[in-house]
Amino acid sequence: MLKIMLVDDEPWIRTSLKNKIDWSDSLQLCAEASDGYEALQLAFSLRPDIVITDVRMPGMTGIEMLKEMHLFLPDVQAIFISGYNEFEYVKSAIELSASGYVLKPIRKNELNETLSRCLEKIRKNELLKRSTQTQTDLLLKMLEALYHQQSVSPERLNEVLTDLGFHTSYMYIMLVRFTAPDQDPESLSALLSRTAASIFSETTCTVFSVSQSIYGIFLTSSKKAKLLAGARSLIRQLSDRSGLDASVALGTEACSCKSLAGSFASAHGGLKLMHLYSSHEIILPGQDKEEGRTSLPREITSQILDSIYSRNTLDLSRALAKLKDFLAGSPSVTLSDVTHILHLLLGNILRVLCEQDENNLLADEGITLMQNLSAGSPQQEILESFCTYCQKAALAPGKATSVTATIEKARHYLDTHYAEEISLRKMAALYYLNASYFSVSFKNVTGKNFNEYLTELRIEKAKKLLSNSDRKVNQVAHAVGYEDCSYFGKTFRKLTGMTPAEYQRQALAAPDLADHRKESL
C-alpha cells in the first residue's frame, strides 16, 4: 500500500485532485495539508510515499517543502502542480528529481499518467534497492567472515565487488578499535563511514562491525592509497569532531581477492599489539611479527588490570597465577619476551594509578620497577617483583570502591540527569574510573551497554511525557535530551514500533491509561 499526501492552500484544488486520481487498493490517501509547514509535520509521522503539491503556496513553496522533507524522507516521490508562467519553479522541481509535474488546469488523464510514471519509478527504485542491499549484506558477511579467519571464495567475492561497482586493483583493510565508544553501533558505523569517505575521497569505503568496539574499513581503489596519512587523519578527526578515541591497525596491500585474507591477518595481528587502554595508536603491517615476540593473551591482561581497578585482590592473585602459568608453559618465551610483556602490563597499570589519582610514591615505585625490568635481572626475579607491585597497587587506598555500588550510583545519576548532555566518558570521569573499565562494569551490572541503557531510559521518559500531555513531539524530544527531533523519532520508532505522534494519539485516546496519567501527574 502506497500512501499519498495532497498539499495545496486551496481546499477545492485538493478536492479536485482527490476526484481525478484513479484510486486502487494499492493507493491510500494518508493526509491533506494546506501549507508546507503542516505537510512537513504530517510527513514526519505518516511518512508518505508520494506527495502531490502545488509549487507556489504562502509561507513555504512546494520546492522548499520537498527539500526539507528529503532530509528525513530521502526516497519520497513528488508530483508538482504548476502554472504555465512558473517555468523556473518547474526547473527546480526537475533538479530535485521530482517524478513529474502537471500543468494547470489539471486534466485527469495527464494527472494519472504522471502518477503511473511515479509508481513505476518507485517500483524500479525498490527493486534496485533490494538488489543492491542484498549484495551489500553479502559483502559485509564476507568481510566479517574474513576477519574471523573463515573461508571465503575469492571468485564469489570478486563477483560481488564487481556487481557493486568496486575497484579491485588495490584493496586495503583498516581495523579501528575505539576506547569505550559511547554511541550506539548504528550511529558509530554511520559516523565512521562519513569520516572515512571524506578522508579517502578517491577510494570506495565500506564499514563493517566486528564487535562493540572494533570496526573494519574496507577500501578499494584503482590506484595506491596513502593509508598511513589517512589513518592519522581518521584518528584526529574522530577525536576533534566527536570526542572518540581510536587506534588503527593497518593490513597489507591486497591486489586480488585471493590476497585479501592476508591483509586481514596482518591487521588482526596489529590489534593484539595495542595496549588495552591506549588510544591514537597506529600499528603498521608486520609490527605484529617484530622480533618474533610472544604476546600475552588479552584475557589475562584484562583480568590483571580490572582486578587492580576494582581492588579485588583475590581475582588479582588468580590472574597473576595465570600469567606465571602462561610464561612457564611457553618454552619458546625468552627473557626479552618476558621483559616486553611486563613492560606493556606495567605501562597500563601506571595509567590506572594516574587516572585514579593514586599515591605518587606508588607511581614512582612503578617507574623505578619499569627501569629495573630492562637491567637484565633473572626472569623469576623480575616476575616476582612485578607481582609484588601489582598486589601493592590493588591494596593501596584510592577512590575505587565496590564497582556494583559505583554503577548503582551512576544509574541514579542518569535517572535524574538524562536530559543533559551525557557521554560514557563523562560518567566514567565523574566516578574516577577509566572509560573502558566503566563501560565493561556497567554492562556487567546492568546487562546493557551504556548507550543502550541511556537510550531506553530517555525513550521511557518520553513515553510518559507523551502519555501525560499534549506537548509537541519536538518539545518532548528536547525534554529528554535529544536536540535532533528526526533522530529522536527514528529511535522512538525503533524501540516502540510507532512514531512519537502515533504513540501520543493512541495513549491520549486510550481510556485505560487515564488513571496512569493521573498518577504520573
MARTI-509994 format. One record per residue (C-alpha): residue number from 1; chain; z, y, x. Coordinates in nm, 4 decimals, m for minus. Each point is the difference from the previous one (the first is absolute). Layout:
BEGIN
NUM | A | Z | Y | X
...
This chain:
BEGIN
1 | A | 0.0000 | 0.0000 | 0.0000
2 | A | m0.1112 | 0.3340 | 0.1485
3 | A | 0.1881 | 0.3137 | m0.0987
4 | A | m0.1764 | 0.3280 | m0.0776
5 | A | 0.1587 | 0.3464 | m0.0048
6 | A | m0.1673 | 0.2982 | m0.1690
7 | A | 0.0727 | 0.3489 | 0.1352
8 | A | m0.1215 | 0.3180 | m0.1704
9 | A | 0.1691 | 0.3171 | m0.1197
10 | A | m0.1928 | m0.0174 | m0.3294
11 | A | 0.1412 | m0.2642 | m0.2413
12 | A | m0.3292 | m0.0231 | m0.1917
13 | A | m0.1878 | m0.0940 | 0.3209
14 | A | 0.2487 | m0.2797 | 0.0687
15 | A | m0.0518 | m0.1235 | m0.3576
16 | A | m0.3767 | 0.0167 | 0.0481
17 | A | 0.0260 | m0.2032 | 0.3208
18 | A | 0.2108 | m0.2652 | m0.1716
19 | A | m0.2522 | m0.0329 | m0.2817
20 | A | m0.3002 | m0.0249 | 0.2331
21 | A | 0.1367 | m0.2626 | 0.2400
22 | A | m0.1016 | m0.3579 | m0.0759
23 | A | 0.3461 | m0.1511 | 0.0100
24 | A | 0.0428 | m0.3725 | 0.0660
25 | A | 0.2811 | m0.2473 | 0.0665
26 | A | m0.0270 | 0.0814 | 0.3698
27 | A | 0.0555 | 0.3751 | m0.0487
28 | A | 0.3192 | 0.1734 | m0.1111
29 | A | 0.0790 | 0.3670 | m0.0577
30 | A | 0.3273 | 0.0410 | 0.1887
31 | A | 0.0540 | 0.3768 | m0.0333
32 | A | m0.1347 | 0.3432 | m0.0847
33 | A | 0.0903 | 0.3161 | 0.1900
34 | A | m0.0708 | 0.3660 | m0.0712
35 | A | 0.0055 | 0.1166 | 0.3632
36 | A | 0.0028 | m0.1241 | 0.3577
37 | A | 0.3766 | 0.0270 | 0.0451
38 | A | 0.0740 | m0.2156 | m0.3042
39 | A | m0.2675 | m0.2476 | 0.1109
40 | A | 0.1599 | m0.0407 | 0.3440
41 | A | 0.3422 | m0.0686 | m0.1504
42 | A | m0.1412 | m0.2584 | m0.2410
43 | A | m0.2176 | m0.1598 | 0.2673
44 | A | 0.2994 | m0.0559 | 0.2274
45 | A | 0.1664 | m0.2264 | m0.2575
46 | A | m0.3006 | m0.1385 | m0.1939
47 | A | m0.2365 | m0.0469 | 0.2985
48 | A | m0.3371 | 0.0251 | m0.1762
49 | A | m0.3120 | m0.1653 | 0.1436
50 | A | m0.2418 | 0.2648 | m0.1307
51 | A | 0.0510 | 0.3708 | m0.0693
52 | A | m0.2527 | 0.1865 | m0.2137
53 | A | 0.0700 | 0.3683 | 0.0538
54 | A | m0.1410 | 0.3452 | m0.0552
55 | A | m0.0848 | 0.1789 | 0.3231
56 | A | 0.1369 | 0.3407 | m0.0966
57 | A | 0.3456 | 0.0211 | m0.1568
58 | A | 0.2733 | 0.2682 | 0.0015
59 | A | 0.2491 | m0.0206 | 0.2881
60 | A | m0.1554 | m0.2915 | 0.1892
61 | A | m0.3633 | m0.1049 | 0.0094
62 | A | m0.1068 | m0.3598 | m0.0387
63 | A | m0.1059 | m0.0029 | 0.3668
64 | A | 0.3463 | 0.1150 | 0.1152
65 | A | 0.1650 | m0.2523 | m0.2309
66 | A | m0.2039 | m0.2907 | 0.1397
67 | A | 0.0817 | 0.0993 | 0.3595
68 | A | 0.3715 | m0.0143 | m0.0830
69 | A | m0.0399 | m0.3236 | m0.1946
70 | A | m0.1762 | m0.1689 | 0.2919
71 | A | 0.3178 | 0.0419 | 0.2061
72 | A | 0.1785 | m0.2661 | m0.2068
73 | A | m0.2961 | m0.1648 | m0.1795
74 | A | m0.2700 | m0.0205 | 0.2697
75 | A | m0.2146 | m0.2432 | m0.2028
76 | A | m0.0061 | 0.1921 | m0.3284
77 | A | m0.3531 | 0.0673 | m0.1261
78 | A | m0.0985 | 0.3301 | m0.1629
79 | A | m0.2695 | 0.1205 | m0.2359
80 | A | m0.0323 | 0.3792 | m0.0191
81 | A | m0.1137 | 0.1942 | m0.3017
82 | A | m0.1815 | 0.3180 | 0.1022
83 | A | m0.2348 | 0.2726 | m0.1237
84 | A | m0.3460 | 0.0759 | 0.1315
85 | A | 0.1283 | 0.3115 | 0.1799
86 | A | 0.2665 | m0.1889 | 0.1998
87 | A | m0.2177 | m0.1505 | 0.2737
88 | A | 0.2483 | 0.0826 | 0.2802
89 | A | 0.2720 | m0.1884 | m0.1865
90 | A | m0.2334 | m0.2973 | m0.0456
91 | A | m0.0677 | m0.0006 | 0.3763
92 | A | 0.3754 | m0.0127 | 0.0649
93 | A | 0.0305 | m0.2899 | m0.2440
94 | A | m0.2661 | m0.1950 | 0.1865
95 | A | 0.1753 | 0.0678 | 0.3331
96 | A | 0.3182 | m0.1454 | m0.1503
97 | A | m0.1909 | m0.3247 | m0.0669
98 | A | 0.0121 | 0.0492 | m0.3736
99 | A | m0.1701 | m0.2798 | m0.1936
100 | A | m0.2107 | 0.2531 | m0.1863
101 | A | m0.0148 | 0.3107 | m0.2088
102 | A | m0.1182 | 0.0773 | m0.3523
103 | A | m0.1534 | 0.3312 | m0.0948
104 | A | 0.0959 | 0.1875 | m0.3130
105 | A | m0.0804 | m0.0384 | m0.2836
106 | A | 0.1277 | m0.3572 | 0.0347
107 | A | m0.2454 | m0.2659 | m0.1161
108 | A | 0.1354 | m0.3409 | m0.0936
109 | A | m0.2650 | m0.2018 | 0.1842
110 | A | 0.0381 | 0.2045 | 0.3180
111 | A | 0.3798 | m0.0294 | m0.0093
112 | A | m0.0039 | m0.3787 | m0.0454
113 | A | m0.2682 | m0.0511 | 0.2658
114 | A | 0.2131 | 0.1969 | 0.2461
115 | A | 0.3060 | m0.1987 | m0.1047
116 | A | m0.1913 | m0.3267 | 0.0542
117 | A | m0.0901 | 0.1075 | 0.3539
118 | A | 0.3657 | 0.0837 | 0.0548
119 | A | 0.1088 | m0.3462 | m0.1200
120 | A | m0.2578 | m0.1655 | 0.2269
121 | A | 0.1288 | 0.2011 | 0.2951
122 | A | 0.3574 | m0.1113 | m0.0740
123 | A | m0.1143 | m0.3626 | m0.0217
124 | A | m0.1871 | 0.0155 | 0.3335
125 | A | 0.2890 | 0.1787 | 0.1711
126 | A | 0.2406 | m0.2647 | m0.1237
127 | A | m0.2214 | m0.2833 | 0.1268
128 | A | m0.0413 | 0.1716 | 0.3372
129 | A | 0.3735 | 0.0692 | 0.0216
130 | A | 0.0854 | m0.3620 | m0.0782
131 | A | m0.2449 | m0.1299 | 0.2579
132 | A | 0.1189 | 0.2401 | 0.2691
133 | A | 0.3650 | m0.0630 | m0.0828
134 | A | m0.0526 | m0.3761 | 0.0207
135 | A | m0.1552 | 0.0319 | 0.3457
136 | A | 0.2688 | 0.2466 | 0.1110
137 | A | 0.2784 | m0.2319 | m0.1183
138 | A | m0.1659 | m0.2861 | 0.1882
139 | A | m0.0202 | 0.2095 | 0.3175
140 | A | 0.3704 | 0.0909 | m0.0244
141 | A | 0.0925 | m0.3674 | m0.0422
142 | A | m0.2090 | m0.0918 | 0.3041
143 | A | 0.1616 | 0.2714 | 0.2119
144 | A | 0.3495 | m0.1100 | m0.1054
145 | A | m0.0933 | m0.3621 | 0.0783
146 | A | m0.1203 | 0.1002 | 0.3472
147 | A | 0.3264 | 0.1866 | 0.0587
148 | A | 0.1929 | m0.3167 | m0.0839
149 | A | m0.2278 | m0.1960 | 0.2376
150 | A | m0.1644 | m0.1947 | m0.2813
151 | A | m0.3579 | m0.1231 | 0.0175
152 | A | m0.2697 | 0.2298 | m0.1422
153 | A | m0.3738 | m0.0743 | 0.0000
154 | A | m0.1718 | 0.2593 | 0.2243
155 | A | m0.3243 | m0.0485 | m0.1957
156 | A | 0.1679 | 0.0669 | m0.3359
157 | A | 0.1865 | 0.3007 | 0.1430
158 | A | m0.3293 | 0.1397 | 0.1291
159 | A | m0.1551 | m0.0434 | m0.3474
160 | A | 0.2839 | 0.1911 | m0.1656
161 | A | m0.0163 | 0.2829 | 0.2542
162 | A | m0.3774 | 0.0254 | m0.0439
163 | A | 0.0319 | 0.0091 | m0.3819
164 | A | 0.2519 | 0.2833 | 0.0265
165 | A | m0.2222 | 0.1945 | 0.2395
166 | A | 0.2276 | m0.0336 | 0.3049
167 | A | m0.1296 | 0.0237 | 0.3562
168 | A | 0.0638 | m0.3103 | 0.2106
169 | A | m0.1126 | 0.1262 | 0.3430
170 | A | 0.3517 | 0.1003 | 0.1027
171 | A | 0.3188 | m0.1071 | m0.1794
172 | A | 0.3599 | 0.0893 | 0.0776
173 | A | 0.3461 | m0.0932 | m0.1258
174 | A | 0.2974 | 0.2358 | 0.0010
175 | A | 0.3374 | m0.1298 | m0.1167
176 | A | 0.2295 | 0.2826 | m0.1089
177 | A | 0.3752 | m0.0620 | m0.0188
178 | A | 0.2053 | 0.2553 | m0.1916
179 | A | 0.3670 | 0.0565 | 0.0776
180 | A | 0.1725 | m0.0233 | m0.3389
181 | A | m0.2816 | 0.1226 | m0.2279
182 | A | 0.1424 | 0.1780 | m0.3052
183 | A | m0.3128 | m0.0118 | m0.2160
184 | A | m0.1208 | m0.2698 | m0.2345
185 | A | m0.2709 | m0.2274 | 0.1495
186 | A | m0.2787 | 0.1392 | m0.2198
187 | A | 0.0699 | 0.3615 | 0.0980
188 | A | 0.0503 | m0.0910 | 0.3654
189 | A | m0.3290 | m0.1909 | 0.0091
190 | A | m0.1830 | 0.2940 | m0.1616
191 | A | 0.1581 | 0.2459 | 0.2453
192 | A | m0.0966 | m0.2163 | 0.2975
193 | A | m0.3551 | m0.0373 | m0.1339
194 | A | m0.0437 | 0.3770 | m0.0395
195 | A | 0.1457 | 0.0774 | 0.3416
196 | A | m0.2033 | m0.2674 | 0.1800
197 | A | m0.3208 | 0.1049 | m0.1778
198 | A | 0.0456 | 0.3622 | 0.1104
199 | A | 0.0610 | m0.1030 | 0.3625
200 | A | m0.2659 | m0.2695 | 0.0324
201 | A | m0.2667 | 0.1921 | m0.1901
202 | A | m0.2868 | m0.1864 | 0.1675
203 | A | 0.1375 | m0.3429 | m0.0903
204 | A | 0.0650 | m0.1968 | m0.3155
205 | A | 0.3723 | m0.0567 | m0.0555
206 | A | 0.1698 | m0.2659 | m0.2075
207 | A | 0.3790 | m0.0084 | m0.0272
208 | A | 0.1801 | m0.3216 | m0.0890
209 | A | 0.3688 | m0.0782 | m0.0422
210 | A | 0.1709 | m0.2723 | 0.2011
211 | A | 0.3628 | 0.0700 | m0.0909
212 | A | 0.2182 | 0.2849 | m0.1228
213 | A | m0.0097 | 0.1669 | 0.3418
214 | A | m0.3184 | m0.1331 | 0.1639
215 | A | m0.3519 | 0.1034 | m0.1009
216 | A | m0.3351 | m0.0782 | 0.1541
217 | A | m0.2978 | 0.2329 | 0.0442
218 | A | m0.3387 | m0.1683 | 0.0322
219 | A | m0.2587 | 0.2312 | 0.1569
220 | A | m0.3739 | m0.0625 | 0.0248
221 | A | m0.2646 | 0.2181 | 0.1602
222 | A | m0.3537 | 0.0004 | 0.1367
223 | A | 0.1299 | 0.1399 | 0.3291
224 | A | 0.3163 | m0.0238 | 0.2076
225 | A | 0.3061 | 0.1780 | m0.1392
226 | A | 0.2620 | 0.1915 | 0.1985
227 | A | 0.2856 | m0.2159 | m0.1210
228 | A | 0.2837 | 0.1199 | 0.2229
229 | A | m0.0536 | 0.3689 | m0.0819
230 | A | m0.0281 | m0.0924 | m0.3671
231 | A | 0.3271 | m0.1959 | 0.0104
232 | A | 0.1805 | 0.2969 | 0.1559
233 | A | m0.1383 | 0.2332 | m0.2651
234 | A | 0.0936 | m0.2452 | m0.2767
235 | A | 0.3630 | m0.0179 | 0.1134
236 | A | 0.0234 | 0.3783 | 0.0359
237 | A | m0.1535 | 0.0779 | m0.3399
238 | A | 0.2138 | m0.2558 | m0.1847
239 | A | 0.3099 | 0.1565 | 0.1573
240 | A | m0.1020 | 0.3647 | m0.0491
241 | A | m0.1311 | m0.0284 | m0.3560
242 | A | 0.2206 | m0.2681 | m0.1535
243 | A | 0.3026 | m0.0407 | 0.2288
244 | A | m0.0900 | m0.3647 | 0.0629
245 | A | 0.0723 | m0.1588 | 0.3377
246 | A | m0.2501 | m0.2618 | 0.1087
247 | A | m0.1106 | m0.2011 | 0.3007
248 | A | m0.3428 | m0.1539 | 0.0539
249 | A | m0.1205 | m0.3215 | 0.1650
250 | A | m0.3704 | 0.0036 | 0.0872
251 | A | m0.2202 | m0.3084 | 0.0008
252 | A | m0.2892 | m0.0753 | 0.2322
253 | A | m0.3492 | 0.1143 | m0.0924
254 | A | m0.1962 | m0.2546 | m0.2042
255 | A | m0.3801 | m0.0004 | m0.0009
256 | A | m0.0359 | m0.2843 | m0.2499
257 | A | 0.1970 | m0.1583 | m0.2812
258 | A | 0.0632 | m0.3006 | 0.2246
259 | A | 0.1992 | 0.2115 | 0.2485
260 | A | 0.1999 | 0.1839 | m0.2690
261 | A | 0.2751 | m0.2656 | 0.0052
262 | A | 0.0562 | 0.0819 | 0.3693
263 | A | 0.0376 | 0.3691 | m0.0855
264 | A | 0.2647 | m0.0885 | m0.2553
265 | A | 0.1814 | m0.2230 | 0.2502
266 | A | 0.0207 | 0.2746 | 0.2631
267 | A | 0.1250 | 0.2572 | m0.2535
268 | A | 0.2511 | m0.2502 | m0.1365
269 | A | 0.1274 | m0.0617 | 0.3530
270 | A | 0.0455 | 0.3749 | 0.0413
271 | A | 0.2318 | 0.0109 | m0.3021
272 | A | 0.2397 | m0.2349 | 0.1767
273 | A | 0.0366 | 0.2452 | 0.2879
274 | A | 0.1229 | 0.2860 | m0.2166
275 | A | 0.3670 | 0.0894 | 0.0053
276 | A | 0.1714 | m0.0848 | m0.3271
277 | A | 0.0924 | 0.3593 | m0.0895
278 | A | m0.2565 | 0.1910 | 0.2033
279 | A | m0.2823 | 0.2172 | m0.1286
280 | A | m0.3046 | 0.1830 | 0.1352
281 | A | m0.0846 | m0.2898 | 0.2333
282 | A | m0.3581 | m0.1091 | 0.0677
283 | A | m0.0468 | m0.3511 | 0.1363
284 | A | m0.3384 | m0.0551 | 0.1620
285 | A | m0.1889 | m0.3310 | m0.0010
286 | A | 0.1271 | m0.2331 | 0.2729
287 | A | 0.3436 | 0.1573 | 0.0352
288 | A | 0.1470 | m0.3028 | m0.1768
289 | A | m0.1096 | m0.2112 | 0.3004
290 | A | 0.1441 | 0.2361 | 0.2594
291 | A | 0.1554 | m0.2025 | 0.2824
292 | A | 0.0030 | m0.3037 | m0.2327
293 | A | 0.3482 | 0.0936 | m0.1160
294 | A | 0.1833 | m0.1973 | m0.2658
295 | A | 0.0802 | 0.1950 | m0.3188
296 | A | 0.3299 | m0.0368 | m0.1826
297 | A | m0.0423 | m0.1160 | m0.3636
298 | A | 0.0223 | 0.2998 | m0.2336
299 | A | 0.2614 | m0.1782 | m0.2127
300 | A | 0.2493 | m0.0082 | 0.2879
301 | A | m0.0624 | 0.3638 | 0.0879
302 | A | 0.0511 | 0.1037 | m0.3620
303 | A | 0.3231 | m0.2034 | m0.0369
304 | A | 0.1546 | 0.1487 | 0.3155
305 | A | m0.0779 | 0.3597 | m0.0975
306 | A | 0.0900 | m0.0382 | m0.3682
307 | A | 0.3360 | m0.1576 | 0.0810
308 | A | 0.0815 | 0.2910 | 0.2349
309 | A | m0.0948 | 0.2462 | m0.2748
310 | A | 0.2222 | m0.1717 | m0.2554
311 | A | 0.2828 | m0.0718 | 0.2483
312 | A | m0.0241 | m0.3696 | m0.0872
313 | A | 0.1368 | m0.1681 | 0.3125
314 | A | m0.0345 | m0.3505 | m0.1456
315 | A | m0.3752 | 0.0461 | m0.0636
316 | A | m0.0314 | 0.1608 | 0.3426
317 | A | 0.1592 | m0.3021 | 0.1692
318 | A | m0.2456 | m0.2279 | m0.1783
319 | A | m0.2961 | 0.2183 | 0.0954
320 | A | 0.1076 | 0.0146 | 0.3661
321 | A | 0.0385 | m0.3783 | m0.0006
322 | A | m0.3598 | m0.0270 | m0.1252
323 | A | m0.1068 | 0.2342 | 0.2810
324 | A | 0.1654 | m0.2222 | 0.2614
325 | A | m0.1463 | m0.3158 | m0.1547
326 | A | m0.3478 | 0.1523 | m0.0022
327 | A | 0.0188 | 0.1022 | 0.3661
328 | A | 0.1524 | m0.3321 | 0.1035
329 | A | m0.2572 | m0.1978 | m0.1971
330 | A | m0.2988 | 0.1755 | 0.1566
331 | A | m0.0521 | m0.1462 | 0.3511
332 | A | m0.2838 | 0.2407 | 0.0735
333 | A | 0.2220 | 0.3072 | m0.0502
334 | A | 0.0478 | 0.1805 | 0.3320
335 | A | 0.2634 | 0.2502 | 0.1066
336 | A | m0.2620 | 0.2700 | m0.0531
337 | A | m0.0507 | m0.1238 | m0.3577
338 | A | 0.3732 | 0.0100 | m0.0704
339 | A | 0.0317 | 0.3508 | 0.1465
340 | A | m0.2962 | 0.1161 | m0.2085
341 | A | 0.1449 | m0.1481 | m0.3226
342 | A | 0.3461 | 0.1453 | 0.0558
343 | A | m0.1470 | 0.3398 | 0.0909
344 | A | m0.1774 | 0.0139 | m0.3372
345 | A | 0.3111 | m0.1138 | m0.1879
346 | A | 0.2288 | 0.2408 | 0.1824
347 | A | m0.2382 | 0.2892 | m0.0624
348 | A | 0.0182 | m0.0680 | m0.3721
349 | A | 0.3789 | m0.0358 | 0.0071
350 | A | 0.0288 | 0.3389 | 0.1680
351 | A | m0.2136 | 0.1405 | m0.2832
352 | A | 0.2486 | m0.1502 | m0.2441
353 | A | 0.2932 | 0.1640 | 0.1766
354 | A | m0.1711 | 0.3388 | 0.0246
355 | A | m0.1104 | m0.0046 | m0.3644
356 | A | 0.3552 | m0.0748 | m0.1113
357 | A | 0.1439 | 0.2655 | 0.2319
358 | A | 0.2199 | m0.2473 | 0.1836
359 | A | 0.2381 | 0.0514 | 0.2896
360 | A | m0.1862 | 0.1528 | 0.2966
361 | A | 0.1928 | m0.2229 | 0.2423
362 | A | m0.1455 | m0.3112 | m0.1622
363 | A | m0.3505 | 0.1454 | 0.0191
364 | A | 0.0545 | 0.0854 | 0.3676
365 | A | 0.1144 | m0.3560 | 0.0638
366 | A | m0.3182 | m0.1272 | m0.1641
367 | A | m0.2161 | 0.2196 | 0.2230
368 | A | 0.1836 | m0.1300 | 0.3072
369 | A | m0.0535 | m0.3588 | m0.1192
370 | A | m0.3719 | 0.0671 | m0.0444
371 | A | m0.0171 | 0.1196 | 0.3611
372 | A | 0.1906 | m0.3090 | 0.1193
373 | A | m0.2423 | m0.2306 | m0.1817
374 | A | m0.2681 | 0.0995 | 0.2495
375 | A | 0.2225 | m0.0568 | 0.3051
376 | A | m0.0925 | m0.3673 | 0.0365
377 | A | 0.3314 | m0.1532 | m0.1131
378 | A | 0.0071 | m0.3720 | m0.0910
379 | A | m0.1359 | m0.0812 | m0.3465
380 | A | 0.3267 | m0.1372 | m0.1392
381 | A | 0.1947 | 0.3029 | 0.1261
382 | A | m0.2266 | 0.2608 | m0.1611
383 | A | m0.0117 | m0.2005 | m0.3243
384 | A | 0.3806 | m0.0137 | m0.0236
385 | A | 0.0245 | 0.3730 | 0.0779
386 | A | m0.2457 | 0.0707 | m0.2759
387 | A | 0.1872 | m0.2144 | m0.2567
388 | A | 0.3325 | 0.1637 | 0.0911
389 | A | m0.1520 | 0.3429 | m0.0509
390 | A | m0.1382 | m0.1012 | m0.3410
391 | A | 0.3472 | m0.1089 | m0.1132
392 | A | 0.1419 | 0.3358 | 0.1139
393 | A | m0.2691 | 0.1846 | m0.1967
394 | A | 0.0797 | m0.1991 | m0.3151
395 | A | 0.3761 | 0.0567 | 0.0345
396 | A | m0.0220 | 0.3702 | 0.0846
397 | A | 0.1317 | 0.2381 | m0.2670
398 | A | m0.2846 | 0.1707 | m0.1769
399 | A | m0.1387 | 0.1132 | m0.3283
400 | A | m0.1332 | m0.3388 | m0.1035
401 | A | 0.1949 | m0.1548 | m0.2866
402 | A | m0.0642 | m0.2859 | m0.2353
403 | A | m0.3741 | 0.0140 | m0.0575
404 | A | 0.0459 | m0.1064 | m0.3635
405 | A | 0.2431 | 0.2858 | m0.0627
406 | A | m0.2397 | 0.2441 | 0.1660
407 | A | m0.2930 | m0.1126 | m0.2126
408 | A | 0.2121 | 0.0286 | m0.3156
409 | A | 0.0809 | 0.3582 | 0.0969
410 | A | m0.3703 | 0.0607 | 0.0513
411 | A | m0.0757 | m0.1401 | m0.3474
412 | A | 0.2576 | 0.2314 | m0.1544
413 | A | m0.1549 | 0.2934 | 0.1864
414 | A | m0.3467 | m0.0903 | m0.1301
415 | A | 0.1310 | m0.0239 | m0.3555
416 | A | 0.1012 | 0.3656 | 0.0075
417 | A | m0.2621 | 0.1468 | 0.2362
418 | A | m0.3122 | m0.1918 | m0.1095
419 | A | m0.1822 | 0.3224 | m0.0986
420 | A | 0.0252 | 0.1435 | 0.3512
421 | A | m0.2426 | m0.0563 | 0.2874
422 | A | 0.1287 | m0.3284 | 0.1404
423 | A | m0.1309 | m0.2232 | 0.2772
424 | A | 0.1306 | m0.3164 | 0.1594
425 | A | 0.0429 | 0.1831 | 0.3280
426 | A | 0.2066 | 0.2736 | m0.1657
427 | A | 0.2277 | m0.2590 | m0.1623
428 | A | 0.0420 | m0.1909 | 0.3255
429 | A | 0.0954 | 0.3198 | 0.1832
430 | A | 0.2474 | 0.0843 | m0.2762
431 | A | 0.1926 | m0.3200 | 0.0764
432 | A | m0.0532 | 0.0037 | 0.3775
433 | A | m0.2240 | m0.3056 | 0.0043
434 | A | m0.3286 | m0.0763 | 0.1669
435 | A | m0.2803 | 0.0252 | m0.2592
436 | A | m0.1281 | m0.3518 | 0.0645
437 | A | 0.3459 | m0.1540 | m0.0262
438 | A | 0.0736 | 0.2000 | m0.3155
439 | A | m0.3265 | m0.1243 | m0.1530
440 | A | 0.0780 | m0.3657 | 0.0696
441 | A | 0.3621 | 0.0339 | m0.1141
442 | A | m0.0989 | 0.1805 | m0.3206
443 | A | m0.2318 | m0.2822 | m0.0995
444 | A | 0.2565 | m0.2662 | 0.0905
445 | A | 0.2629 | 0.1632 | m0.2230
446 | A | m0.2164 | 0.1171 | m0.2929
447 | A | m0.2786 | m0.2579 | 0.0076
448 | A | m0.2588 | 0.2818 | 0.0039
449 | A | m0.1492 | 0.2165 | 0.2699
450 | A | 0.1091 | 0.3623 | 0.0035
451 | A | m0.3116 | 0.1543 | m0.1468
452 | A | m0.0241 | m0.2628 | m0.2740
453 | A | 0.3627 | 0.0612 | m0.0964
454 | A | m0.0412 | 0.3801 | m0.0077
455 | A | m0.3223 | m0.0230 | m0.2026
456 | A | 0.1558 | m0.2277 | m0.2630
457 | A | 0.3079 | 0.2253 | m0.0187
458 | A | m0.2131 | 0.3095 | m0.0577
459 | A | m0.2123 | m0.1712 | m0.2656
460 | A | 0.3138 | m0.1191 | m0.1844
461 | A | 0.1315 | 0.3580 | 0.0018
462 | A | m0.3391 | 0.1191 | m0.1244
463 | A | 0.0050 | m0.2520 | m0.2852
464 | A | 0.3356 | 0.1374 | m0.1153
465 | A | m0.1280 | 0.3580 | 0.0104
466 | A | m0.3163 | m0.0924 | m0.1902
467 | A | 0.2040 | m0.1904 | m0.2616
468 | A | 0.2547 | 0.2763 | m0.0497
469 | A | m0.2147 | 0.3106 | m0.0285
470 | A | m0.3430 | 0.1418 | m0.0634
471 | A | m0.0327 | 0.1311 | 0.3546
472 | A | m0.3523 | 0.0122 | 0.1363
473 | A | m0.1043 | m0.2730 | 0.2415
474 | A | m0.0323 | 0.2390 | 0.2944
475 | A | 0.3545 | 0.1303 | m0.0629
476 | A | 0.1364 | m0.3552 | 0.0031
477 | A | m0.1946 | m0.0792 | 0.3164
478 | A | 0.1554 | 0.2967 | 0.1832
479 | A | 0.3447 | m0.0825 | m0.1398
480 | A | m0.0009 | m0.3439 | 0.1649
481 | A | m0.1440 | 0.1050 | 0.3351
482 | A | m0.3795 | m0.0153 | m0.0377
483 | A | m0.1998 | 0.3087 | 0.0964
484 | A | m0.3312 | m0.1700 | m0.0760
485 | A | m0.0199 | m0.0593 | m0.3749
486 | A | m0.3078 | m0.2211 | 0.0369
487 | A | 0.1764 | m0.2295 | 0.2490
488 | A | 0.3042 | m0.0114 | m0.2285
489 | A | m0.2239 | m0.1104 | m0.2872
490 | A | m0.1579 | m0.2780 | 0.2067
491 | A | 0.3387 | m0.1226 | 0.1235
492 | A | 0.1503 | 0.0098 | m0.3500
493 | A | m0.2904 | m0.1955 | m0.1435
494 | A | 0.0157 | m0.2565 | 0.2803
495 | A | 0.3674 | m0.0738 | m0.0704
496 | A | 0.0042 | 0.0292 | m0.3799
497 | A | m0.3515 | m0.0892 | m0.1088
498 | A | m0.0519 | 0.3302 | m0.1804
499 | A | m0.0457 | 0.3666 | 0.0803
500 | A | 0.2987 | 0.2406 | m0.0219
501 | A | m0.1506 | 0.1633 | m0.3110
502 | A | m0.0469 | m0.3380 | m0.1705
503 | A | 0.3549 | m0.1025 | 0.0870
504 | A | 0.1392 | 0.3276 | m0.1346
505 | A | m0.1896 | m0.0250 | m0.3288
506 | A | 0.1122 | m0.3590 | m0.0477
507 | A | 0.3603 | 0.0696 | 0.0988
508 | A | 0.0398 | 0.3087 | m0.2197
509 | A | m0.1603 | m0.1757 | m0.2956
510 | A | 0.2099 | m0.3173 | 0.0279
511 | A | 0.2998 | 0.0135 | m0.2414
512 | A | 0.1939 | m0.2611 | 0.1944
513 | A | 0.0116 | 0.2350 | 0.2993
514 | A | 0.1768 | 0.2771 | m0.1901
515 | A | 0.3523 | m0.1217 | 0.0766
516 | A | m0.0908 | m0.0532 | 0.3621
517 | A | m0.1290 | 0.3567 | 0.0241
518 | A | 0.3156 | 0.1393 | m0.1545
519 | A | 0.2188 | m0.1966 | 0.2402
520 | A | m0.2036 | 0.1202 | 0.2976
521 | A | 0.0250 | 0.3599 | m0.1170
